Amino acid sequence: MDGKHEKQVNKKAFQINVDGRIYGTFAEIGAGQEVARRFFHVGGASGTIAKTISAYDMTFSDAIYGEAGRYVSRRRLHTMLDHEYELLVERLDAKFGEQRRFFAFADTVAARSFRRHDESHGWLGIRFQLEPRGPVNEIILHVRMLDAENLAQQEALGIIGVNLIYAAFYLTNRLDALIGSLLDDLSSERIEVDMIRFSGSAFAQVDNRLMALQLVTQGLTKAALFRADGEVINAAEAFYKKPLLIERGSFRPVTLVTNDMLDCARKMFLAEEALGDGAPEVLMEITMQNLLRGGELDLLDFLDRVDMLSALGRTVLISNYGEYYRLINYLTRYTDRMVGLPLGLPSMQEIFEEKYYQELEGGILEGLGRLFKTGVKLYVYPFLAPDGTLTSAADYQVAPNLTHLYRHLLDNQFIRPMENFHREYLGITSAQVLAKIRENAADWEQMVPPEVATLIKERKLFGFQ
């Protein structure tokens, strides 16, 4: 680390040490006591640190926190925070409770080592008071550590831990700045924050879905995930060894075509011999390109869309993966099971446009090779032209130089024409429905699912009057 960065991260740690009102414990497992070490290094740590602990041995760890199925997990992090915070208050509240704001910081990490060279990741969290004997708040993160060397990963972990503790006490009123500050002295090439969750009275008005969106818009991650109930989740845990079915769209609004495409694809996906046991995780993906209008991000419009998807019980993925092969690379990082993508014919047409692969050394062949990994299939919804002509994936014509490649993908069922679709839905478009809603036309309700129509009218979404 250069001197400039050393000075900046140490300045944060030192400011906390000399605050005099902040006091707590550190529990760190898996990469050394990197966060606590930062506070000791700058001096004055006796004003901040009541205790540090690092229980590496599983027997010791289980004796303190209870047995765990997975030691690097959100559940384990919560167990650590519960134990350490309760113990801190129990032992020190009588002595310091009137003057100090207590906190417990914890992390559980799988860092790179001579034994393991797979993905390095971890969970970090802080439970804290903003005033003496005040209510408890909490911020938790999931991170991917991308440095190739163990020492560099430890250094990055120490920095982001300091950033998190500093942000909890000094930036809780500016959450956009709080999120951006997590990578102070770091970069997205070194560490990725792919999940963040706020809870407690200080964050009572916080919508964690918007915070997930902030992670993507500020470049801390390429993708963030949350369920229909609004709970933010981590992809590694949500996708682990699960088949995935993912539909990309603007969902502005959800239409009957949106649902028909997914329903048809789901039936075909469930019938695949290679699927095996287990229900697929169904995702609705919105790319940043679909969220930006005129270069601006409309947060209300974003919430309108995800509320509709929530009403349908959908899990939502926000991503900055424009090309489908990049999306597939992201998904297959977490699962080795089948991945299905329902999409319309115009979207498939873009996949076979060579201009989208110019940055790849192998051009479109390399891009399609990355897309059509083993177990990946496209389920293609047909297109109805204004003159009534119906085109399916079976009779779609690609560029002449790609004809044999396309035929190979079709014959081997990497690409499958959609079956049993509703022809009467094919003329419906989101743009058409949106215009009808704003014009107060009478027939738009027949173009969307009933749950969506109800939500639009109740909440006056998309300009409904």
N, C-alpha and C positions, 0 to 999 in steps of 0.2 A: 504494500500500500504506500502511495506517495505521501509526502509530508502534509500536503494540503488536505487530503482526505483524512489522514490521521488526526489532524487538528479539528476538523469539522465534527466527526463522530465523537471524539473525546470531549468536545465542547458541550454536546448534549448530555453526556454521562456526567460531566462535572457539574453542570447546572442542576441536575437532579440531586447529586450528592450534597450540594451546599444549600438546597432548598430548605432543609430543616423540618419540613412538614410531611415528607414522603418517606415511608418506612415499610419494608416488606421482605419477602423471601424469594429465593430462586431455586427451582427444581429443574435440573436439566439432564436428559438422558440421551445418549447416542452420539454426541460429537464433542464431548468435553464441556466444561463450564465456560463456554465462550462469551455468553452475555454477561454473566457475573464478573468474569475476568476484566471486561472493559471498565466496569465501575471501580474495581480494585486498582486498575492500572492508572487511572487519572487522579487518584487520591481522594480522601474524604469519604470513603465508602462506609465508614462506621456510622455516618449520619443517615445512610440509606438502607444498608443490608443488615437484616436481623439474623438471617441464616442462609446458607447455600447447601444444597444437597445434590448428589449425583449417584443414584443407585443403578449401576450398570449390570450387576449380577441379577438374573431373573428371580432368584430366590429372595434376595434382599428387596427387590422391587415389589414382588408379590406380597411380601410381609408388610410392606408399608402401604401399598395402594390396592392390594387385592389382586387376585389372579386375572390375567388378561388373555383373550384369544389372540389379539394382535397388539403388540407393544407400541407400534407406531400407528396410532389411530386417533380419531376424534374422541372416541369413548375414553381411551387412556388419558388423553389430555384433560378431559373434564374430571376424571377421577383424581388426577394430580392436583388440579386447581381446588377441587372440593377439600381434599385433605389438608393441603398447605394453608389455604386461607382460614379454614376453621381452626386449625392449630394456632395460627398466628394471633387471631382474635382472642381465642381462649387464654393464651398465655400472656398477651401483652396489652389487652384492652384496658385493664385496670390501671396499668402504669402509664401508658402513652395515649390511650383512646381519646382524650380530650384535645390533644395537641396535634396528633399525627393522622395522616391519611394513609391507611394501610393498603398494601397490594400483595398479590402473589403472582409471580411470573413462572410459567412452566413451558418447557418444550420437550418433545419426544421425536427423535430424528433418526433416520437411516442414512448415514453419510457414507461416502465412498471409502473403501478400505482395501487392504490387500486380499481380503477374502471375497468381497462383493464388488461387482462392477455394474450392477443393474441400476435402475433409476434411483437417484438420491432425492429423498423428500422428507418432509416433516411437518409437525403441527406445533404452533406456538400460540400462547394465549396469556392474557393478563386479566385478573379479577381485581378490581380497585374501587376505592372511595374517592369522590371528588371533594369531600369535606369530612372533617373528623366525625366519626360515628354516623356517617351518612349512609344512604343506600348503596348497594353493591352494583357495579356495572361490569361488563365483560366485553372483550374483543378477542376473537380467535381468528387465526390464519392457517391456511395450508400453503406450503411453499414447495417448489421444485428447485433443487440446487443444481446448477448447470455447469459449474466449474469442473474441470477434468481431474484436478488434484484435491486430495483430502484436506490439506492445510488451507487451500483457497476456499473450500466449502465451509470450513470452520470459521474462517475470517468473515465470510459473507453472513453466516448465521449470527455471529456476534454483532455485526452492524445492524442487521434488520431487527434483532432483539432490542437493541438500544433505541432504534427508531420507533418501535412499537410502544415501548414504555414512555418515551418522551411524548409521543403523540397522544397517548391516553391521558396524560396530565395537562398538556398544554394546547391541544388542538381539537378537543371534543366539540367545540362550537363551530368548527370549520371542517366538515368531514371530507370535502373534496381535497382540501390541503392536507388533511390527515392521511388520506390514501396515497396521495402523491409523495408525501414525505417518507413513506416506507422504503423507498428505493434511494433515499439520500445516500450519496457515496457508493451507490451500487448501480447496476444497469440490468435491463431485462435479459441481457446475454449471460448474466451471472446467476440471477435468481428470479423465479417467477412466482407471483402470488396469484393463485388461481381460485381462491375462496376466501371471503372475509365475512364475518358475522358479528353484528353489534347487538347487545342486549342490556337490559337494565333501565332504570328510570331516566338516566341521562340521554338515552336513545329511544325513548318511548315513541317519538314521532318519526323514527328512522324506518324507511322501507328498505329492507336488505336486498331487494331486487334491484333498486337503484344503485346500491353500493356495488353489487355484482357488475352492473353496467359500467360503473366508474372504473373498475379494474380493467375492463376492456378498453374503454375510451382513453384512459391515461397510459395505456401500454404496459401495465403490470402483468397482463396475461393476454393470450389470444382468444380465450373462450371462458365463459362462466355459465353456471348451471343452477337452476332452481326448480322445485317441484310446484305442483298446482296450488298447494297451500302457502306458497311464498317462501318456504324454507330453502335457503341456499345449501347446496350440497357439493361435494367434491367428486369429480369425474372418476378418479381412481377407485373410490368406494362404490359409486353408483353403477359403473360399467363393468366392474370386475367379473370376468368370465361369464358375461351375459351377451346373448344375441341382441343386436340393436336395429331398430327400424327408425329412420330419421327422415322427416319431410322438411325441406327448406321452402321458405316463402316469406312474403311481406305480411300476410295475415291482416290486411288492412281493408276490409275486415275478413274474418273467416267466412267462407262461402260453402255452399253445398258441394262445389267442386273440390274444395280443400278436403272435406271429410270423405267424399267418395274416393278420391285418389288414395287416401290413407287406408280406408276400409278395404278397397280392392287389393292393395299391396299387402296388407296384413294377412288376408286370406291366402294369398299366394305364398307369402313368406312362411306361414305356419305349415303349409303343405310341403315345404322343401325337405327332402330326405336328410340333407346335411345339417338341418337345424338342431336335431337332438332334443333333449329335454329342456324344460324351462321356458317360461313366457318371455318374449322379448321386451326390452326396455324401449318404450316409444317416446321419441323426442320430436319437438317442433323447433326448428332452428331459424333464427332471424340473424342475418349477417348485418354488420355495421353499415354496409352499403345500402341495405334495405331500410335502415333506421334514419339515415341522414337524408334530409330534404333541403336542397339548395345549400349543402355543406353544413347545415345546422342540425343539431340533435334536439328534437322536441320531446321532453321527458313525459309530458302529459300524453302525447300520442303513443309513446312507448308503453306506458302503463295501461292505456286503453286496450292495446293489443294483447298484452300478457294477461290482463283480467279476462278477456274473452277466452283465451286459451285455458286459463285456470277454470273457467266455468265449464269447459269441456273435459276437465281432469287431465290436462296435458302437462308434461314436463317440458320446460323451455330451455333451450341452449342459445346463448348469445355468443356469436363468434366473429372473428376478424379473418376468417378463412374464405377468401373470395373463390378460389378454385376448388372444385370438388376433390381433387386428389390431395390437397392439403387437409381438407376436412377428414378424409379417410385416414390419412397418416395420424391425425390427432386421435380419432376413435380407436384405431387398432393399436395405439400405444397402451390402451387399458384393457383390451379384450382380444382373445384369439377365436372368438365365436363368429357366426355369420353376421354380416352387416348388410341391410337392405336400404335402398334409397328410392322411394317413390318420387317421380318428377314428371313434369309435362314435357311434351315433345320439343317445345322451344328451348327449354333448359338443356335437354340432351343435345340439341343442335349446337349450343355453345360449347359443350364438351368436345365436340369434333372441329372446333375452330382452331387452326394452328397458331393463330396470333397469341393465344393465351399461354403458350408454352415456349415463347421465345427465350426466356431466361434459363431454360433447362438445356443442358448440353446435348441431351438426346432428343430435344424437341418434343413433338406430340407423342412419339413412341415411348419416351421415358415417362411423360405425364400419364398416359393411359396405363402403362405398366404399374405405376404407383397407385392409380385409381382401382384397377381391377386386380386387387390382391386375391388370394385364395379365400373364398367365402363371401366376396362382395358381389352384390347383384343390383342392377338398376331395373326398377319396375316402371315402365314408361306409359303414361296416360296419353291417349290419342289427342289429335288436334282437329277441330272442326273449322274449316275455312268459311268466310262469309258466304261463299257461293254454295255451301253445303257439302263440299268435298271433305271426306274423312281420311286422315292420314294416321297410320299407326307406326310403331317402331318396326313392324315386319316389312312395310313397303316404303319406309323412309329412304331417301337417296342422299348419301354423303358425297363429298368431293370425290372425283374419279380415282385419285391416287390413294384414297382410304377405303375404297369399296371392299377389297378383299379382307382388310382388317375388320371392318364393320361386320361383314358376313361371318367371320370367325367368331366374333363376340356374340353375335345373334345365335349362330348354330350351337354354340357351347353354353348358351343360356346365361352368359354374363349379363346380357341385356334381354329382358323379357317384356313383350307387349302386354299391357294391362288387360285383364279378362273381366268380364261381367260388370263393366262400368255402366253408368246411367247415361245414355246418349242425350237424354233431355237436359242434362246439366251442362253439356259441353259449351254452350254459348254464354255461360255466366263467367264474368270476370270481376275481380275485386274493384277495379277502376269504375266499372259500370255500376256496381252496387253502391260504391261510395258516392258517386254522382247522384244516384236516385235518393239516397238518404238525405243529402244536402238540399235536394229539390223537393223533398217531402212527397216523393212519388209513392203511390199506393202499393206497388207490387214488389218493393225491395225485400219485404219480409219473407216472401216465398223463395228468395234466392240464398237465404242463410239458414243455419240450424236454428230451431226454436229457442234454445238457450241463449244464443247470440242475439237474436232479435229482442228478447226480453231485456238483456243487459244493455243493449244500445238504447232502448226506449227509457228504461229506468234511470240510466246515468247520463242520458243525452250525449252519447258518444258520437264522434265524427260529424259534428254539426247537426245532429238530429234536433228538430224542434217539434 
